[in-house]
Amino acid sequence: QEELVESGGGLVQYGGSLRLSCAASGSLFSSSVMGWYRQAPGKQRELVATITRSGITNYNDFVKGRFTISRDNTNNTVYLQMNRLKPEDAAVYYCNAKTYWTRTDYWGQGTQVTVSS
């Protein structure tokens, strides 16, 4: 069974940092573009960043220069390093795997990020 398990969320002060991790099953990880999305209360889920198997990254404008996505292809884990956090970054962050061949989406359970002002 394909599974994504996130960790690393929590409460941080304005301007602080957090690192999110997402571990995936090996077959899913190697066959997918990995990404992070977020959803704040009352808002739609939105893309934060994605990374391909070869390491090509894509970021939403609102995180450019502050967040960094990376993947460890040996340990089947994708990371999101979040720096200079703002209150508007507060949301539930979801790990996503989109398979290359069928474009099927897999989602983690989500991890809460809270930023105090």
C-alpha positions as CSV (number, residue, x, y, z in Angstrom):
1,Q,0.0,0.0,0.0
2,E,1.3,3.4,-1.0
3,E,1.7,5.7,2.0
4,L,3.0,9.1,2.8
5,V,3.9,9.9,6.4
6,E,4.6,13.5,7.3
7,S,6.3,15.0,10.4
8,G,7.8,18.2,11.6
9,G,4.9,20.6,12.0
10,G,4.4,22.7,15.1
11,L,4.3,26.1,16.6
12,V,6.9,28.7,15.7
13,Q,7.3,32.4,16.2
14,Y,7.2,35.0,13.4
15,G,10.5,34.8,11.5
16,G,11.3,31.3,12.8
17,S,12.0,28.1,10.9
18,L,10.6,24.6,10.6
19,R,11.5,21.6,8.5
20,L,8.8,19.2,7.4
21,S,9.6,15.7,6.3
22,C,7.6,13.2,4.3
23,A,8.5,9.5,4.0
24,A,7.1,7.5,1.2
25,S,7.1,3.9,0.1
26,G,10.0,3.2,-2.2
27,S,8.0,2.4,-5.3
28,L,5.8,5.5,-5.0
29,F,8.7,7.8,-4.3
30,S,10.7,6.7,-7.3
31,S,7.9,7.0,-9.7
32,S,6.5,10.4,-8.6
33,V,7.0,14.1,-8.6
34,M,6.9,15.0,-4.9
35,G,5.4,18.1,-3.5
36,W,4.0,20.1,-0.6
37,Y,0.6,21.8,-0.5
38,R,-1.1,23.7,2.2
39,Q,-4.6,24.5,3.3
40,A,-5.6,27.3,5.7
41,P,-9.0,27.4,7.3
42,G,-11.7,28.6,4.9
43,K,-9.3,28.5,1.9
44,Q,-8.5,26.1,-0.9
45,R,-5.6,23.8,-0.9
46,E,-2.7,25.5,-2.7
47,L,0.6,24.4,-4.1
48,V,3.7,25.3,-2.1
49,A,6.5,23.5,-4.0
50,T,7.3,20.5,-6.1
51,I,10.5,18.5,-7.0
52,T,11.1,16.0,-9.7
53,R,13.2,12.8,-9.4
54,S,16.1,14.6,-11.0
55,G,15.8,17.5,-8.5
56,I,14.1,20.2,-10.6
57,T,12.1,22.4,-8.3
58,N,9.1,24.7,-8.6
59,Y,7.8,27.1,-6.1
60,N,4.7,29.2,-5.6
61,D,5.6,32.9,-5.6
62,F,4.7,33.4,-2.0
63,V,7.4,31.1,-0.7
64,K,10.2,31.9,-3.1
65,G,13.4,32.8,-1.3
66,R,12.1,31.5,2.1
67,F,11.2,27.8,1.5
68,T,13.4,25.1,0.1
69,I,12.1,21.7,-1.1
70,S,14.6,18.8,-1.4
71,R,14.4,15.0,-1.7
72,D,16.6,12.2,-0.5
73,N,16.2,9.4,-3.1
74,T,18.1,7.0,-0.9
75,N,15.8,7.3,2.0
76,N,12.6,8.0,0.0
77,T,12.0,11.2,1.9
78,V,11.1,14.7,0.8
79,Y,11.7,17.8,2.9
80,L,10.4,21.3,3.1
81,Q,12.7,23.7,4.9
82,M,10.7,26.8,5.9
83,N,12.5,30.0,6.9
84,R,11.3,33.4,7.8
85,L,7.9,32.1,8.6
86,K,4.9,34.5,8.6
87,P,1.5,34.2,10.2
88,E,0.0,33.8,6.8
89,D,2.1,30.6,6.3
90,A,0.0,29.0,9.0
91,A,-1.9,26.0,7.6
92,V,-2.1,22.3,7.4
93,Y,0.7,21.2,5.1
94,Y,0.2,18.1,3.0
95,C,2.8,15.9,1.3
96,N,1.8,14.9,-2.2
97,A,3.1,12.3,-4.7
98,K,1.9,12.6,-8.3
99,T,2.9,9.5,-10.3
100,Y,4.6,10.1,-13.7
101,W,2.7,7.6,-15.7
102,T,-0.9,7.8,-14.5
103,R,-0.8,11.2,-12.8
104,T,-2.4,9.7,-9.8
105,D,-2.3,11.8,-6.6
106,Y,-1.4,10.4,-3.2
107,W,-1.7,12.5,-0.1
108,G,-0.3,12.4,3.4
109,Q,-2.4,13.0,6.5
110,G,-1.3,16.6,6.9
111,T,0.8,18.3,9.5
112,Q,-0.2,21.6,11.2
113,V,2.0,24.6,11.1
114,T,1.2,27.5,13.4
115,V,3.0,30.8,13.3
116,S,2.6,33.2,16.2
117,S,2.9,37.0,15.6
